[in-house]
């Protein structure tokens, strides 16, 4: 797997530096997993694109995070390898939209006040967190979870 280039000029941009170090940690953990050659090639393409970006780019941090998310999605889609709390974060949003909003609408209509629509959101979020946490625990037991958490700061 290709390596990220050393970027001494981004030390002044703390957020970009932290994102770059986090991506480096992800790549190191993926290298340990011994992924198939086709997956490594796709990851290498993402790394090459990132290495081609200059240190003075105004949007360097967002481009680093985009490449990190692309790599995480690729590895999850092809091999079901995920970072910590991946499913919990995913299902929290899905629970709010798939379960919470319909529950809120049903509750609001039953009492005749659609202003109570938001009351279902916490219930949906709770359902999503429970489902996501169970999926994260399953991934951990099966050895598909990386010792890495995607930080969006």
C-alpha positions as CSV (number, residue, x, y, z in Angstrom):
1,X,0.0,0.0,0.0
2,X,1.3,3.5,-0.9
3,X,2.2,5.9,1.9
4,X,1.1,9.4,2.5
5,X,3.8,12.0,1.7
6,X,5.3,13.9,4.6
7,X,3.8,17.4,4.8
8,X,5.9,19.6,7.1
9,X,4.2,22.7,5.8
10,X,0.8,21.9,7.3
11,X,1.9,22.0,10.9
12,X,0.5,25.5,11.2
13,X,-3.0,24.2,10.2
14,X,-3.8,22.1,13.2
15,X,-7.1,20.8,11.9
16,X,-5.6,19.7,8.6
17,X,-2.7,18.1,10.5
18,X,-5.0,16.2,12.8
19,X,-7.0,14.9,9.8
20,X,-3.8,13.9,8.0
21,X,-2.6,12.0,11.1
22,X,-5.9,10.3,11.5
23,X,-5.9,9.2,7.9
24,X,-2.4,7.8,8.4
25,X,-3.6,5.8,11.3
26,X,-6.4,4.4,9.3
27,X,-4.1,3.4,6.5
28,X,-1.7,1.7,8.9
29,X,-4.6,-0.3,10.4
30,X,-5.8,-1.3,6.9
31,X,-2.3,-2.4,6.0
32,X,-2.3,-4.9,8.9
33,X,-5.6,-6.4,7.6
34,X,-3.9,-7.6,4.4
35,X,-6.6,-6.6,2.0
36,X,-6.9,-8.1,-1.5
37,X,-4.9,-6.5,-4.3
38,X,-7.9,-4.9,-6.1
39,X,-8.9,-3.1,-2.9
40,X,-5.3,-2.0,-2.2
41,X,-5.1,-0.6,-5.7
42,X,-8.3,1.5,-5.2
43,X,-6.9,2.8,-1.9
44,X,-3.6,3.6,-3.6
45,X,-5.5,5.7,-6.2
46,X,-7.1,7.7,-3.3
47,X,-3.7,8.2,-1.7
48,X,-2.1,9.3,-5.0
49,X,-4.9,11.9,-5.5
50,X,-4.3,13.2,-2.0
51,X,-0.6,13.3,-2.4
52,X,-1.0,15.4,-5.5
53,X,-2.7,18.2,-3.5
54,X,-0.5,21.0,-2.4
55,X,0.1,21.9,1.3
56,X,-1.2,25.4,0.8
57,X,-4.6,24.3,-0.6
58,X,-7.4,26.2,1.2
59,X,-9.6,23.1,1.4
60,X,-6.9,20.6,2.4
61,X,-8.7,19.4,5.5
62,X,-12.0,18.7,3.8
63,X,-10.2,16.9,0.9
64,X,-8.3,14.7,3.5
65,X,-11.6,13.9,5.2
66,X,-13.3,13.1,1.9
67,X,-10.5,10.7,0.9
68,X,-10.8,9.1,4.4
69,X,-14.5,8.6,4.0
70,X,-14.1,7.2,0.5
71,X,-11.6,4.6,1.9
72,X,-13.9,3.7,4.8
73,X,-16.9,3.3,2.5
74,X,-14.8,1.2,0.0
75,X,-13.5,-1.2,2.7
76,X,-17.0,-1.5,4.3
77,X,-18.7,-2.2,1.0
78,X,-16.2,-4.8,-0.2
79,X,-15.1,-6.5,3.1
80,X,-17.5,-5.3,5.8
81,X,-14.5,-3.9,7.8
82,X,-15.6,-0.8,9.7
83,X,-14.3,1.6,12.3
84,X,-15.6,1.8,15.8
85,X,-19.1,3.0,16.2
86,X,-19.7,3.0,12.4
87,X,-23.0,1.3,12.5
88,X,-24.1,3.2,15.6
89,X,-23.6,6.5,13.9
90,X,-25.3,5.3,10.7
91,X,-28.3,3.8,12.4
92,X,-28.9,6.7,14.8
93,X,-29.7,8.9,11.7
94,X,-31.6,6.1,10.0
95,X,-33.6,5.4,13.2
96,X,-34.6,9.0,13.5
97,X,-35.8,9.2,9.9
98,X,-37.2,5.7,9.4
99,X,-38.8,5.2,12.8
100,X,-38.9,8.5,14.6
101,X,-40.7,10.7,12.1
102,X,-43.4,8.2,11.4
103,X,-43.9,7.6,15.1
104,X,-44.1,11.4,15.6
105,X,-46.6,11.8,12.8
106,X,-48.8,9.0,14.2
107,X,-48.7,10.5,17.7
108,X,-49.4,14.0,16.4
109,X,-52.3,12.8,14.3
110,X,-53.7,10.7,17.2
111,X,-53.9,13.7,19.5
112,X,-54.8,16.2,16.7
113,X,-51.7,18.3,17.1
114,X,-48.9,17.9,14.4
115,X,-46.7,20.1,16.5
116,X,-45.9,17.0,18.5
117,X,-44.2,15.5,15.4
118,X,-40.8,15.9,17.0
119,X,-41.7,13.6,20.0
120,X,-40.9,10.5,17.9
121,X,-37.4,11.6,17.1
122,X,-35.8,10.5,20.4
123,X,-37.6,7.2,20.2
124,X,-36.3,6.6,16.7
125,X,-32.8,7.7,17.7
126,X,-32.9,5.2,20.6
127,X,-34.0,2.4,18.3
128,X,-31.2,3.3,15.8
129,X,-28.6,3.4,18.6
130,X,-29.6,-0.1,19.8
131,X,-29.5,-1.6,16.3
132,X,-26.3,0.1,15.4
133,X,-24.6,-0.9,18.7
134,X,-25.6,-4.5,18.2
135,X,-24.1,-4.4,14.7
136,X,-20.9,-2.9,16.0
137,X,-20.6,-5.6,18.6
138,X,-21.1,-8.3,16.0
139,X,-18.4,-6.7,13.8
140,X,-16.1,-6.7,16.8
141,X,-16.7,-10.3,17.6
142,X,-16.1,-11.3,13.9
143,X,-12.8,-9.3,13.8
144,X,-14.2,-6.8,11.2
145,X,-13.8,-3.7,13.4
146,X,-10.8,-1.5,13.2
147,X,-9.3,0.1,16.3
148,X,-10.1,3.5,14.8
149,X,-13.0,6.0,15.2
150,X,-13.8,8.4,12.4
151,X,-13.6,11.8,14.0
152,X,-15.5,14.5,12.1
153,X,-13.9,17.6,13.8
